[in-house]
Each structure stands twice: as C-alpha cells, then as structure tokens.
Amino acid sequence: MRCFNHHEVDAVCSCKSCLIFLCPECAIKIEYGYVCSESCRENIEAIEQHHQIVLQEHKNIDRANEIVMRAMLARKKNYSHFIGFYILMALVTLASGIDRADYSYSVTFIAIFVILICYCAVRIRSLNVNMDELLDDAKNRKSVGE
C-alpha cells in the first residue's frame, strides 16, 4: 500500500473519514485515529460527537426502562395481593351464605369475585408480556451498542 499523496512512500494508516492511505508525513493524528485533512478531522469529530449523544440517549432510555420495570413489578405484586383478597372475600361470602341459607346472594358475589380474579390474572399476564418486551428491547440495544 502506497500513500495517496506520495506514491513512492509506503502507507502506515488510512484516513478515518475518507479511507485513503497515508504516510507518516500526511497523517494527522486526532483523538479517534488518523485523518488526511482538516475537513476530514471536522467530519470525524462531528460523527464522534453524534455517537456520544446517541450513547447518552441509550443510557437514558435504559434508565427509563428500569424505572418502568420497577413500576410494573409493583403493579404485578398489587394484582397478586388483590387475587388473594378476592379469594378470601369469596370464601367469606360463601360462608355467610351457608350460614344464612341464602345461596343466591353468595353465588352473585362469588361470581363478581371470580370476574375480579380473572381481571387481575389478565392484568398480571399483560404486565409479564410488557416486561418481556422491555427486556428484549434492552438486550437488542445493548448488542447494537457494543
């Protein structure tokens, strides 16, 4: 490989922006590698600055996802407590209906509690699906950023 500007000299690197081969005399060292001109240096610095902004945005998104995940876990826990509470209330309602020998009252409220239990189970399932999507999104973003 020969230098783009000095055809008789061997190249030691390539410009990070335009990818032409450079000899030690033509190469300009910058923080991110070597460039051939001032315009290439400005171009690379703009690209690196953009990369830093994108990385910061990814970090912010990861933090936001973590906060959302915590909130989802708390809601999931609340729905689990509701299920236990509704089961307890259904049993109390059944016991009071047996005591009074009034089964229509008990059956009505037990049906309501069963509906509430099913609602809580569906909400827990949807929270699990949303958490899985957030985790997959975070994994995909980390694999792209590495």
DSSP file (Angstrom, degrees, kcal/mol; ACC not computed):
  #  RESIDUE AA STRUCTURE BP1 BP2  ACC     N-H-->O    O-->H-N    N-H-->O    O-->H-N    TCO  KAPPA ALPHA  PHI   PSI    X-CA   Y-CA   Z-CA
    1    1 A M              0   0    0      0, 0.0    10,-2.0     0, 0.0     2,-0.3   0.000 360.0 360.0 360.0 134.0    0.0    0.0    0.0
    2    2 A R  B     -A   10   0A   0      8,-0.3     8,-0.2     1,-0.1    19,-0.2  -0.806 360.0 -92.4-114.9 154.2    1.3    3.4   -1.0
    3    3 A C        -     0   0    0      6,-2.7    19,-0.2     3,-0.8     6,-0.1  -0.355  28.3-132.5 -63.2 141.9    0.5    6.9    0.3
    4    4 A F  S    S+     0   0    0     17,-2.6     3,-0.2     1,-0.2    -1,-0.1   0.873 106.3  32.4 -64.1 -38.8   -2.3    8.6   -1.7
    5    5 A N  S    S+     0   0    0     16,-0.3     2,-0.6     1,-0.2    -1,-0.2   0.825 125.2  41.5 -89.2 -35.4   -0.3   11.9   -2.0
    6    6 A H    >   -     0   0    0      1,-0.1     3,-1.7     3,-0.1    -3,-0.8  -0.855  67.1-173.2-117.6  93.3    3.3   10.4   -2.1
    7    7 A H  T 3  S+     0   0    0     -2,-0.6    -1,-0.1     1,-0.3    -3,-0.0   0.661  81.8  56.4 -65.3 -17.7    3.1    7.4   -4.4
    8    8 A E  T 3  S+     0   0    0     -6,-0.1     2,-0.4     2,-0.1    -1,-0.3   0.586  95.2  78.8 -89.7  -9.9    6.7    6.3   -3.6
    9    9 A V  S <  S-     0   0    0     -3,-1.7    -6,-2.7    -6,-0.1     2,-0.1  -0.802  83.8-116.2-104.0 139.3    6.2    6.1    0.2
   10   10 A D  B     -A    2   0A   0     -2,-0.4    -8,-0.3    -8,-0.2     2,-0.2  -0.455  30.9-119.6 -70.0 142.3    4.6    3.2    2.0
   11   11 A A        -     0   0    0    -10,-2.0    12,-0.3    -2,-0.1     3,-0.1  -0.585  24.3-174.6 -81.8 144.7    1.3    4.0    3.8
   12   12 A V        -     0   0    0     10,-2.9     2,-0.3    -2,-0.2    11,-0.2   0.539  67.9  -1.7-113.3 -14.3    1.2    3.4    7.5
   13   13 A C  E     -B   22   0B   0      9,-1.6     9,-3.1     7,-0.0     2,-0.3  -0.928  66.4-117.0-158.8 179.8   -2.5    4.2    8.1
   14   14 A S  E     -B   21   0B   0     -2,-0.3    20,-0.4     7,-0.3     7,-0.2  -0.949  37.2 -95.5-129.4 154.2   -5.7    5.3    6.4
   15   15 A C     >  -     0   0    0      5,-2.7     4,-1.4    -2,-0.3    20,-0.3  -0.466  26.4-142.5 -67.3 132.1   -7.9    8.3    6.9
   16   16 A K  T  4 S+     0   0    0     18,-3.0    -1,-0.2    -2,-0.2    19,-0.1   0.756  96.9  39.8 -69.2 -23.4  -10.7    7.6    9.3
   17   17 A S  T  4 S+     0   0    0     17,-0.2    -1,-0.1     3,-0.1    18,-0.1   0.930 132.3  16.1 -91.3 -56.3  -13.1    9.7    7.2
   18   18 A C  T  4 S-     0   0    0      2,-0.1    -2,-0.2     0, 0.0    17,-0.1   0.492  91.7-131.9-103.0  -3.6  -12.3    9.1    3.5
   19   19 A L     <  +     0   0    0     -4,-1.4     2,-0.2     1,-0.2    -3,-0.1   0.672  51.1 148.9  66.1  21.9  -10.3    5.9    3.9
   20   20 A I        -     0   0    0      1,-0.1    -5,-2.7    -6,-0.0     2,-0.2  -0.594  53.2-104.4 -82.9 152.2   -7.3    6.9    1.7
   21   21 A F  E     -B   14   0B   0     -7,-0.2   -17,-2.6   -19,-0.2     2,-0.3  -0.536  40.6-164.9 -78.7 140.8   -3.9    5.5    2.6
   22   22 A L  E     -B   13   0B   0     -9,-3.1   -10,-2.9   -19,-0.2    -9,-1.6  -0.947  15.3-140.5-130.8 146.0   -1.5    7.9    4.3
   23   23 A C    >>  -     0   0    0     -2,-0.3     4,-2.0   -12,-0.3     3,-0.5  -0.484  43.8 -95.6 -90.5 171.0    2.2    8.0    5.0
   24   24 A P  T 34 S+     0   0    0      0, 0.0    -1,-0.1     0, 0.0   -13,-0.1   0.813 125.4  54.7 -58.7 -29.0    3.6    9.4    8.3
   25   25 A E  T 34 S+     0   0    0      1,-0.2    -3,-0.0     3,-0.0     0, 0.0   0.856 114.0  38.6 -72.7 -35.2    4.1   12.8    6.7
   26   26 A C  T <4 S+     0   0    0     -3,-0.5     2,-0.2   -20,-0.1    -1,-0.2   0.734  94.2  99.0 -87.4 -24.4    0.4   13.1    5.5
   27   27 A A     <  -     0   0    0     -4,-2.0     2,-0.6     7,-0.1     9,-0.2  -0.442  55.7-159.4 -72.8 132.8   -1.3   11.6    8.5
   28   28 A I  E     -C   35   0C   0      7,-2.6     7,-2.2    -2,-0.2     2,-0.4  -0.961  16.7-137.4-110.8 118.2   -2.8   13.9   11.1
   29   29 A K  E     +C   34   0C   0     -2,-0.6     2,-0.2     5,-0.2     5,-0.2  -0.596  29.3 170.1 -80.2 131.2   -3.3   12.3   14.5
   30   30 A I  E >   -C   33   0C   0      3,-3.0     3,-1.1    -2,-0.4    11,-0.0  -0.751  50.8 -90.6-126.5 179.2   -6.5   13.0   16.2
   31   31 A E  T 3  S+     0   0    0     -2,-0.2     3,-0.1     1,-0.2    -2,-0.0   0.801 124.5  41.9 -61.7 -30.5   -8.2   11.5   19.3
   32   32 A Y  T 3  S-     0   0    0      1,-0.1     2,-0.3     0, 0.0    -1,-0.2   0.366 127.0 -72.8-103.2   3.9  -10.1    8.9   17.3
   33   33 A G  E <  S-C   30   0C   0     -3,-1.1    -3,-3.0     2,-0.0     2,-0.3  -0.998  74.0 -34.1 145.2-139.2   -7.4    7.9   14.8
   34   34 A Y  E     -C   29   0C   0    -20,-0.4   -18,-3.0    -2,-0.3     2,-0.3  -0.937  46.0-175.2-125.2 146.4   -5.8    9.5   11.8
   35   35 A V  E     -C   28   0C   0     -7,-2.2    -7,-2.6    -2,-0.3     3,-0.1  -0.879  25.2-138.5-133.0 167.2   -7.1   11.8    9.1
   36   36 A C  S    S+     0   0    0     -2,-0.3     2,-0.3    -9,-0.2    -1,-0.1   0.675  79.4  10.0-100.4 -20.6   -5.8   13.4    5.9
   37   37 A S  S  > S-     0   0    0     -9,-0.1     4,-1.9     1,-0.1    -1,-0.1  -0.925  75.7 -99.8-151.8 173.1   -7.1   16.9    6.2
   38   38 A E  H  > S+     0   0    0     -2,-0.3     4,-2.4     1,-0.2     5,-0.2   0.870 120.0  54.2 -66.5 -37.8   -8.8   19.5    8.4
   39   39 A S  H  > S+     0   0    0      1,-0.2     4,-2.2     2,-0.2    -1,-0.2   0.889 108.5  49.0 -65.9 -37.6  -12.2   18.8    6.8
   40   40 A C  H  > S+     0   0    0      2,-0.2     4,-2.7     1,-0.2    -1,-0.2   0.884 109.5  53.1 -67.0 -37.1  -11.9   15.1    7.5
   41   41 A R  H  X S+     0   0    0     -4,-1.9     4,-2.5     2,-0.2    -2,-0.2   0.932 110.4  46.6 -62.1 -45.5  -11.0   15.9   11.1
   42   42 A E  H  X S+     0   0    0     -4,-2.4     4,-2.1     2,-0.2    -2,-0.2   0.893 112.3  51.5 -62.7 -40.0  -14.1   18.1   11.4
   43   43 A N  H  X S+     0   0    0     -4,-2.2     4,-2.2     2,-0.2    -2,-0.2   0.936 112.0  45.1 -62.3 -47.8  -16.2   15.3    9.8
   44   44 A I  H  X S+     0   0    0     -4,-2.7     4,-2.9     1,-0.2     5,-0.2   0.894 112.0  51.9 -65.8 -40.5  -14.9   12.6   12.2
   45   45 A E  H  X S+     0   0    0     -4,-2.5     4,-2.3     2,-0.2    -1,-0.2   0.887 110.0  49.5 -64.1 -37.5  -15.3   14.9   15.3
   46   46 A A  H  X S+     0   0    0     -4,-2.1     4,-2.3     2,-0.2    -2,-0.2   0.910 112.4  47.9 -65.3 -42.0  -18.9   15.6   14.3
   47   47 A I  H  X S+     0   0    0     -4,-2.2     4,-2.4     2,-0.2    -2,-0.2   0.928 113.1  47.3 -64.3 -45.3  -19.5   11.8   13.8
   48   48 A E  H  X S+     0   0    0     -4,-2.9     4,-2.2     2,-0.2    -2,-0.2   0.880 111.0  51.8 -65.1 -37.5  -17.9   11.0   17.2
   49   49 A Q  H  X S+     0   0    0     -4,-2.3     4,-2.1    -5,-0.2    -1,-0.2   0.917 110.0  49.4 -64.0 -42.3  -19.9   13.8   18.9
   50   50 A H  H  X S+     0   0    0     -4,-2.3     4,-2.5     1,-0.2    -2,-0.2   0.909 109.1  52.7 -61.9 -41.8  -23.1   12.3   17.4
   51   51 A H  H  X S+     0   0    0     -4,-2.4     4,-2.6     1,-0.2    -2,-0.2   0.898 108.0  51.1 -60.7 -40.7  -22.1    8.8   18.6
   52   52 A Q  H  X S+     0   0    0     -4,-2.2     4,-2.2     2,-0.2    -1,-0.2   0.896 110.1  49.4 -64.3 -39.7  -21.7   10.2   22.1
   53   53 A I  H  X S+     0   0    0     -4,-2.1     4,-2.3     2,-0.2    -2,-0.2   0.925 111.7  48.6 -63.9 -44.3  -25.1   11.8   22.0
   54   54 A V  H  X S+     0   0    0     -4,-2.5     4,-2.3     1,-0.2    -2,-0.2   0.909 110.6  50.9 -62.9 -42.5  -26.7    8.5   20.8
   55   55 A L  H  X S+     0   0    0     -4,-2.6     4,-2.1     1,-0.2    -1,-0.2   0.900 110.0  49.8 -62.1 -40.2  -24.9    6.6   23.6
   56   56 A Q  H  X S+     0   0    0     -4,-2.2     4,-2.3     2,-0.2    -1,-0.2   0.897 109.4  51.7 -65.3 -39.5  -26.2    9.0   26.2
   57   57 A E  H  X S+     0   0    0     -4,-2.3     4,-2.5     1,-0.2    -2,-0.2   0.898 108.3  51.7 -63.1 -39.7  -29.7    8.7   24.8
   58   58 A H  H  X S+     0   0    0     -4,-2.3     4,-2.5     2,-0.2    -1,-0.2   0.902 109.2  50.2 -62.9 -40.5  -29.4    4.9   25.1
   59   59 A K  H  X S+     0   0    0     -4,-2.1     4,-2.2     2,-0.2    -2,-0.2   0.909 110.9  49.2 -63.9 -40.9  -28.3    5.2   28.7
   60   60 A N  H  X S+     0   0    0     -4,-2.3     4,-2.4     2,-0.2    -2,-0.2   0.900 111.0  49.7 -64.5 -40.5  -31.3    7.5   29.4
   61   61 A I  H  X S+     0   0    0     -4,-2.5     4,-2.7     2,-0.2    -2,-0.2   0.906 109.7  51.6 -64.4 -41.2  -33.7    5.0   27.7
   62   62 A D  H  X S+     0   0    0     -4,-2.5     4,-2.1     2,-0.2    -2,-0.2   0.907 110.4  48.6 -62.4 -41.4  -32.2    2.2   29.8
   63   63 A R  H  X S+     0   0    0     -4,-2.2     4,-2.0     2,-0.2    -2,-0.2   0.919 112.2  48.7 -64.0 -42.6  -32.7    4.2   33.0
   64   64 A A  H  X S+     0   0    0     -4,-2.4     4,-2.5     1,-0.2    -2,-0.2   0.906 110.5  51.1 -63.8 -41.3  -36.3    4.9   32.0
   65   65 A N  H  X S+     0   0    0     -4,-2.7     4,-2.6     1,-0.2    -1,-0.2   0.884 108.0  53.0 -62.3 -38.0  -36.9    1.3   31.2
   66   66 A E  H  X S+     0   0    0     -4,-2.1     4,-2.1     2,-0.2    -1,-0.2   0.906 109.7  47.8 -64.6 -40.9  -35.6    0.3   34.6
   67   67 A I  H  X S+     0   0    0     -4,-2.0     4,-2.1     2,-0.2    -2,-0.2   0.919 112.6  48.7 -64.7 -43.4  -38.0    2.7   36.3
   68   68 A V  H  X S+     0   0    0     -4,-2.5     4,-2.6     1,-0.2    -2,-0.2   0.899 109.3  53.2 -63.3 -40.4  -40.9    1.4   34.2
   69   69 A M  H  X S+     0   0    0     -4,-2.6     4,-2.6     2,-0.2    -1,-0.2   0.914 108.3  50.0 -61.9 -42.5  -39.9   -2.2   35.1
   70   70 A R  H  X S+     0   0    0     -4,-2.1     4,-2.1     1,-0.2    -1,-0.2   0.919 111.3  48.7 -61.9 -42.5  -39.9   -1.4   38.8
   71   71 A A  H  X S+     0   0    0     -4,-2.1     4,-2.4     1,-0.2    -2,-0.2   0.897 111.1  50.6 -63.9 -39.9  -43.3    0.2   38.5
   72   72 A M  H  X S+     0   0    0     -4,-2.6     4,-2.8     2,-0.2    -2,-0.2   0.905 109.1  50.9 -65.0 -40.8  -44.6   -2.9   36.6
   73   73 A L  H  X S+     0   0    0     -4,-2.6     4,-2.2     2,-0.2    -1,-0.2   0.899 110.3  49.8 -63.2 -39.5  -43.3   -5.2   39.2
   74   74 A A  H  X S+     0   0    0     -4,-2.1     4,-2.2     2,-0.2    -2,-0.2   0.914 112.3  47.1 -65.1 -42.2  -45.0   -3.2   41.9
   75   75 A R  H  X S+     0   0    0     -4,-2.4     4,-2.6     2,-0.2    -2,-0.2   0.905 110.5  52.6 -65.3 -40.3  -48.3   -3.3   40.0
   76   76 A K  H  X S+     0   0    0     -4,-2.8     4,-1.9     1,-0.2    -1,-0.2   0.906 109.4  49.5 -61.0 -41.4  -47.9   -7.0   39.4
   77   77 A K  H  X S+     0   0    0     -4,-2.2     4,-2.1     2,-0.2    -1,-0.2   0.900 109.6  51.9 -64.5 -40.7  -47.4   -7.5   43.1
   78   78 A N  H  X S+     0   0    0     -4,-2.2     4,-2.3     1,-0.2    -2,-0.2   0.918 108.8  49.9 -62.3 -43.3  -50.5   -5.4   43.9
   79   79 A Y  H  X S+     0   0    0     -4,-2.6     4,-2.1     1,-0.2    -1,-0.2   0.872 108.2  53.8 -64.5 -35.1  -52.6   -7.5   41.5
   80   80 A S  H  X S+     0   0    0     -4,-1.9     4,-1.8     2,-0.2    -1,-0.2   0.904 109.0  48.8 -64.0 -40.3  -51.3  -10.7   43.2
   81   81 A H  H  X S+     0   0    0     -4,-2.1     4,-2.5     1,-0.2    -2,-0.2   0.891 108.4  54.4 -65.4 -38.8  -52.5   -9.3   46.5
   82   82 A F  H  X S+     0   0    0     -4,-2.3     4,-3.1     2,-0.2     5,-0.2   0.907 105.1  53.6 -60.8 -41.2  -55.9   -8.4   45.0
   83   83 A I  H  X S+     0   0    0     -4,-2.1     4,-2.3     1,-0.2    -1,-0.2   0.940 110.4  46.5 -59.5 -46.8  -56.3  -12.0   43.9
   84   84 A G  H  X S+     0   0    0     -4,-1.8     4,-2.2     1,-0.2    -1,-0.2   0.909 113.4  49.2 -61.0 -42.2  -55.6  -13.3   47.4
   85   85 A F  H  X S+     0   0    0     -4,-2.5     4,-2.6     2,-0.2    -2,-0.2   0.917 111.0  49.2 -64.0 -43.7  -58.0  -10.7   48.8
   86   86 A Y  H  X S+     0   0    0     -4,-3.1     4,-2.4     2,-0.2    -1,-0.2   0.874 110.1  51.1 -66.2 -36.9  -60.8  -11.6   46.4
   87   87 A I  H  X S+     0   0    0     -4,-2.3     4,-2.3    -5,-0.2    -1,-0.2   0.933 111.2  48.7 -63.7 -44.2  -60.4  -15.3   47.1
   88   88 A L  H  X S+     0   0    0     -4,-2.2     4,-2.4     1,-0.2    -2,-0.2   0.922 112.1  48.4 -60.5 -44.5  -60.6  -14.6   50.8
   89   89 A M  H  X S+     0   0    0     -4,-2.6     4,-2.7     2,-0.2    -1,-0.2   0.873 109.2  53.3 -65.1 -36.6  -63.8  -12.5   50.2
   90   90 A A  H  X S+     0   0    0     -4,-2.4     4,-2.5     2,-0.2    -1,-0.2   0.915 110.3  47.4 -63.7 -41.6  -65.3  -15.2   48.1
   91   91 A L  H  X S+     0   0    0     -4,-2.3     4,-2.5     2,-0.2    -2,-0.2   0.902 112.6  48.6 -66.5 -40.2  -64.8  -17.7   50.9
   92   92 A V  H  X S+     0   0    0     -4,-2.4     4,-2.6     2,-0.2    -2,-0.2   0.912 112.5  49.0 -64.3 -42.0  -66.2  -15.3   53.5
   93   93 A T  H  X S+     0   0    0     -4,-2.7     4,-2.1     2,-0.2    -2,-0.2   0.909 111.5  49.1 -63.6 -42.1  -69.2  -14.7   51.2
   94   94 A L  H  X S+     0   0    0     -4,-2.5     4,-2.2     2,-0.2    -2,-0.2   0.914 111.9  48.9 -62.9 -42.8  -69.7  -18.4   50.7
   95   95 A A  H  X S+     0   0    0     -4,-2.5     4,-2.1     1,-0.2    -2,-0.2   0.899 111.8  48.1 -65.3 -40.2  -69.5  -19.0   54.5
   96   96 A S  H  X S+     0   0    0     -4,-2.6     4,-1.8     1,-0.2    -1,-0.2   0.854 111.2  51.5 -70.2 -31.7  -72.0  -16.2   55.2
   97   97 A G  H  X>S+     0   0    0     -4,-2.1     5,-1.5     2,-0.2     4,-1.4   0.879 110.0  48.4 -69.6 -37.7  -74.4  -17.6   52.5
   98   98 A I  H  <5S+     0   0    0     -4,-2.2    -2,-0.2     2,-0.2    -1,-0.2   0.899 110.8  51.9 -66.4 -39.7  -74.2  -21.1   54.0
   99   99 A D  H  <5S+     0   0    0     -4,-2.1    -2,-0.2     1,-0.2    -1,-0.2   0.878 118.8  35.4 -64.5 -38.1  -74.9  -19.6   57.5
  100  100 A R  H  <5S-     0   0    0     -4,-1.8    -1,-0.2    -5,-0.1    -2,-0.2   0.583 102.3-129.6 -91.1 -11.8  -77.9  -17.7   56.2
  101  101 A A  T  <5 +     0   0    0     -4,-1.4     2,-0.6     1,-0.2    -3,-0.2   0.803  68.8 128.8  63.3  30.8  -79.0  -20.5   53.8
  102  102 A D     >< +     0   0    0     -5,-1.5     4,-1.2    -6,-0.2     3,-0.2  -0.826  26.6 168.5-117.3  89.9  -79.3  -17.8   51.1
  103  103 A Y  H  >  +     0   0    0     -2,-0.6     4,-3.1     1,-0.2     5,-0.2   0.756  68.1  65.6 -78.8 -24.9  -77.2  -19.1   48.1
  104  104 A S  H  > S+     0   0    0      1,-0.2     4,-2.0     2,-0.2    -1,-0.2   0.905 103.7  48.6 -64.5 -39.2  -78.4  -16.6   45.5
  105  105 A Y  H  > S+     0   0    0      2,-0.2     4,-2.0    -3,-0.2    -1,-0.2   0.938 115.0  44.7 -61.6 -48.2  -76.6  -13.8   47.5
  106  106 A S  H  X S+     0   0    0     -4,-1.2     4,-2.8     1,-0.2     5,-0.2   0.916 112.2  50.6 -64.9 -44.9  -73.5  -15.9   47.8
  107  107 A V  H  X S+     0   0    0     -4,-3.1     4,-2.4     1,-0.2    -1,-0.2   0.893 109.3  52.1 -63.8 -39.8  -73.4  -17.0   44.2
  108  108 A T  H  X S+     0   0    0     -4,-2.0     4,-1.9    -5,-0.2    -1,-0.2   0.950 114.7  40.6 -61.3 -49.9  -73.8  -13.4   42.9
  109  109 A F  H  X S+     0   0    0     -4,-2.0     4,-2.5     1,-0.2    -2,-0.2   0.862 113.2  53.7 -70.6 -34.3  -70.9  -12.1   45.0
  110  110 A I  H  X S+     0   0    0     -4,-2.8     4,-2.5     2,-0.2    -1,-0.2   0.902 108.0  51.6 -64.9 -39.0  -68.8  -15.1   44.3
  111  111 A A  H  X S+     0   0    0     -4,-2.4     4,-2.2    -5,-0.2    -2,-0.2   0.908 109.7  49.9 -62.3 -41.4  -69.3  -14.6   40.5
  112  112 A I  H  X S+     0   0    0     -4,-1.9     4,-2.3     1,-0.2    -2,-0.2   0.928 111.7  47.9 -61.9 -44.3  -68.3  -11.0   41.0
  113  113 A F  H  X S+     0   0    0     -4,-2.5     4,-2.5     2,-0.2    -2,-0.2   0.870 109.4  53.2 -66.0 -36.3  -65.1  -12.1   42.8
  114  114 A V  H  X S+     0   0    0     -4,-2.5     4,-2.5     2,-0.2    -1,-0.2   0.912 109.3  49.4 -64.1 -41.4  -64.3  -14.7   40.1
  115  115 A I  H  X S+     0   0    0     -4,-2.2     4,-2.4     2,-0.2    -2,-0.2   0.920 111.7  48.6 -62.7 -43.1  -64.6  -11.9   37.5
  116  116 A L  H  X S+     0   0    0     -4,-2.3     4,-2.3     2,-0.2    -2,-0.2   0.886 110.6  51.1 -64.3 -38.5  -62.3   -9.7   39.5
  117  117 A I  H  X S+     0   0    0     -4,-2.5     4,-2.3     2,-0.2    -2,-0.2   0.919 110.7  48.7 -64.1 -43.3  -59.8  -12.6   40.0
  118  118 A C  H  X S+     0   0    0     -4,-2.5     4,-2.4     2,-0.2    -2,-0.2   0.903 109.9  52.3 -63.5 -40.5  -59.8  -13.2   36.2
  119  119 A Y  H  X S+     0   0    0     -4,-2.4     4,-2.4     1,-0.2    -2,-0.2   0.932 110.2  47.9 -59.8 -45.8  -59.3   -9.5   35.6
  120  120 A C  H  X S+     0   0    0     -4,-2.3     4,-2.5     1,-0.2    -2,-0.2   0.897 110.7  51.6 -62.7 -40.0  -56.3   -9.5   37.9
  121  121 A A  H  X S+     0   0    0     -4,-2.3     4,-2.2     2,-0.2    -1,-0.2   0.905 110.5  48.4 -64.2 -40.8  -54.9  -12.6   36.2
  122  122 A V  H  X S+     0   0    0     -4,-2.4     4,-2.5     2,-0.2    -2,-0.2   0.906 111.3  50.3 -65.4 -41.4  -55.2  -11.0   32.8
  123  123 A R  H  X S+     0   0    0     -4,-2.4     4,-2.3     2,-0.2    -2,-0.2   0.904 110.0  50.3 -63.4 -41.3  -53.5   -7.8   34.0
  124  124 A I  H  X S+     0   0    0     -4,-2.5     4,-2.2     2,-0.2    -1,-0.2   0.917 111.0  49.6 -62.5 -42.4  -50.6   -9.8   35.5
  125  125 A R  H  X S+     0   0    0     -4,-2.2     4,-2.2     1,-0.2    -2,-0.2   0.917 110.9  48.5 -62.9 -43.7  -50.2  -11.6   32.2
  126  126 A S  H  X S+     0   0    0     -4,-2.5     4,-2.4     1,-0.2    -1,-0.2   0.876 110.2  52.0 -66.9 -35.5  -50.2   -8.4   30.2
  127  127 A L  H  X S+     0   0    0     -4,-2.3     4,-2.4     2,-0.2    -1,-0.2   0.897 108.6  51.5 -64.8 -39.4  -47.6   -6.9   32.6
  128  128 A N  H  X S+     0   0    0     -4,-2.2     4,-2.3     2,-0.2    -2,-0.2   0.916 110.2  48.7 -62.1 -42.7  -45.4  -10.0   32.1
  129  129 A V  H  X S+     0   0    0     -4,-2.2     4,-2.1     1,-0.2    -2,-0.2   0.925 112.1  48.6 -63.2 -44.6  -45.7   -9.6   28.3
  130  130 A N  H  X S+     0   0    0     -4,-2.4     4,-2.2     1,-0.2    -2,-0.2   0.889 110.8  50.4 -63.8 -39.3  -44.8   -5.9   28.6
  131  131 A M  H  X S+     0   0    0     -4,-2.4     4,-2.4     2,-0.2    -1,-0.2   0.899 108.9  52.0 -65.9 -39.6  -41.8   -6.6   30.8
  132  132 A D  H  X S+     0   0    0     -4,-2.3     4,-2.5     1,-0.2    -2,-0.2   0.906 109.3  50.3 -61.8 -41.1  -40.5   -9.3   28.4
  133  133 A E  H  X S+     0   0    0     -4,-2.1     4,-2.5     2,-0.2    -2,-0.2   0.905 110.3  49.6 -63.9 -41.0  -40.7   -6.7   25.6
  134  134 A L  H  X S+     0   0    0     -4,-2.2     4,-2.3     2,-0.2    -2,-0.2   0.909 111.6  48.6 -63.7 -41.3  -38.8   -4.2   27.6
  135  135 A L  H  X S+     0   0    0     -4,-2.4     4,-2.3     2,-0.2    -2,-0.2   0.912 112.0  48.5 -65.7 -42.0  -36.1   -6.8   28.4
  136  136 A D  H  X S+     0   0    0     -4,-2.5     4,-2.6     2,-0.2    -2,-0.2   0.911 111.2  50.7 -63.1 -42.0  -35.8   -7.8   24.7
  137  137 A D  H  X S+     0   0    0     -4,-2.5     4,-2.3     1,-0.2    -2,-0.2   0.909 110.6  48.9 -61.9 -42.2  -35.6   -4.2   23.7
  138  138 A A  H  X S+     0   0    0     -4,-2.3     4,-2.1     2,-0.2    -2,-0.2   0.902 111.5  49.4 -65.1 -40.6  -32.8   -3.6   26.3
  139  139 A K  H  X S+     0   0    0     -4,-2.3     4,-2.2     2,-0.2    -2,-0.2   0.920 111.8  48.6 -64.2 -43.2  -30.9   -6.7   25.1
  140  140 A N  H  X S+     0   0    0     -4,-2.6     4,-1.7     1,-0.2    -2,-0.2   0.898 111.8  49.2 -63.9 -40.5  -31.2   -5.6   21.4
  141  141 A R  H  X S+     0   0    0     -4,-2.3     4,-2.1     1,-0.2    -1,-0.2   0.880 111.4  49.4 -67.9 -37.6  -30.0   -2.1   22.2
  142  142 A K  H  X S+     0   0    0     -4,-2.1     4,-1.3     2,-0.2    -2,-0.2   0.889 109.4  51.4 -68.6 -38.2  -27.0   -3.4   24.2
  143  143 A S  H  < S+     0   0    0     -4,-2.2    -1,-0.2     1,-0.2    -2,-0.2   0.850 112.5  46.5 -68.3 -31.7  -26.0   -5.7   21.4
  144  144 A V  H  < S+     0   0    0     -4,-1.7    -1,-0.2     1,-0.2    -2,-0.2   0.875 112.0  51.2 -74.1 -37.7  -26.1   -2.9   18.9
  145  145 A G  H  <        0   0    0     -4,-2.1    -2,-0.2     1,-0.2    -1,-0.2   0.681 360.0 360.0 -74.8 -18.2  -24.1   -0.5   21.2
  146  146 A E     <        0   0    0     -4,-1.3    -1,-0.2    -5,-0.1    -2,-0.1   0.474 360.0 360.0 -79.8 360.0  -21.3   -3.0   21.9
